[in-house]
Amino acid sequence: MSVRETCCVVALAVGVGAVTCPQALMPPQLPVERAALPFEPPTLADAQGLFYNARYEEAVTLALALRSSGMQDLANDELRSSALLFQLKALLEKRGDRKEVLKNCAVCPELIADFMADIHHGQNLARTALKADPRDEAALFFLGKLDLNYVWLQLGPLGRKTGWDEYWEARRSLETVLKHNPQHVRARVARAWIDYIVDTKMPRGTRWVLGGGNRKQALVDVRQAAQIESDFFTRAEAEFALWDMQVREREMARAIDIARKLADDFPDNRELAAFLEAREASSQGPPTPPGLSSK
């Protein structure tokens, strides 16, 4: 079953009317004795599948539906805020003046409000857990990741230089995780993004104030993280980070290789498909002038 079909099944199971299921993807009519069988209840893994297929709006919707079933937790907050972040990036970035784009974006205020609610809810959950156990690895990681989601929204789509308290809290939290568990893949990836963004996006003086960054080390760390044995979605996160950094660094041959692997795992991801199509088109070059083609 494709991810799109899975989305439809999940949506039907939880009654998420916002997810569109084309008639062609609707499950066929089943015999009476089979039609009575219940759907398997959706899980966060279904929302993760939508997220990594770049179906961010559907991932947001499903994550919210899971909460209504009493499943709201740190992982849910982190995934939904990440999906909302990518929605906002698509709406606001690379479209001219950010202030004007934001001013004219009808859906952005609601998306930002939902994002902030998720961030604050998750931060409160994590900080409460850390009061009880300052070495709680899951709470430390999710606090750092939620903090970074907030920072990336401010610095990226919104273009605001704020969130420095969250930045330092994230840095400390992730470094504490890695001190006790250097093989924590998600913490390594998140920490590598700090090094990469500080080195490539911040002015030289600001880099020092923010503790420094190292783009080359970030790429090494993400490449190593992608090679650590981990669950499917954790490995996917590391591989997507590796692909993104390789594209930014113009390591196109390597980026194409990892993109092809990811496209096999996430065939509905339009961003991967567009990247691979563009690379294939560019590799073919301009058409050969008439009379010069080889035999």
BELPE-V875215 format. One record per backbone hydrogen bond with DSSP energy under -0.5 kcal/mol. NH is the residue of the N-H (numbers start at 0). CO is the residue of the C=O. Records with the same first field share a line. If there is no record, write none. Layout:
NH->CO ; CO
This chain:
5->1
6->2
7->3
8->4
9->5
10->6
11->7
12->8
13->9
14->10
15->10
16->14
18->15
19->17
21->19
24->21
25->22
33->30
34->30
35->31
36->33
45->42
46->42
47->43
48->44
49->45
50->46
51->47
52->48
53->50
54->49
55->53
58->54
59->55
60->56
61->57
62->58
63->59
64->60
65->61
66->62
67->63
68->64 ; 65
69->66
70->65
71->66
76->72
77->73
78->74
79->75
80->76
81->77
82->78
83->79
84->80
85->81
86->82
87->83
88->84
89->85
90->86
91->87
92->88
94->91 ; 95
100->96
101->97
102->98
103->99
104->101
105->103
108->104
110->106
111->107
112->108
113->109
114->110
115->111
116->112
117->113
118->114
119->115
120->116
121->117
122->118
123->119
124->120
125->121
126->122
127->123
128->124
129->125
130->126
131->127
132->128
135->132
136->134
139->135
140->136
141->137
142->138
143->139
144->140
145->141
146->142
147->143
148->144
149->145
150->146
151->147
152->148
153->149
154->150
155->151
157->152
158->155
159->153
161->159
166->162
167->163
168->164
169->165
170->166
171->167
172->168
173->169
174->170
175->171
176->172
177->173
178->174
179->175
180->176
183->180
184->182
187->183
188->184
189->185
190->186
191->187
192->188
193->189
194->190
195->191
196->192
197->193
198->194
199->195
200->196
201->196 ; 197
206->202
207->203
208->204
209->205
210->207
211->206
217->213
218->214
219->215
220->216
221->217
222->218
223->219
224->220
225->221
226->222 ; 223
227->223 ; 224
234->230
235->231
236->232
237->233
238->234
239->235
240->236
241->237
242->238
243->239
244->240
245->241
246->242
247->243
248->244
249->246
250->245
251->249
254->250
255->251
256->252
257->253
258->254
259->255
260->256
261->257
262->258
263->259
264->260
265->261
268->265
269->52 ; 267
272->268
273->269
274->270
275->271
276->272
277->273
278->274
279->275
280->276
281->277
282->278
283->279
284->280
291->288
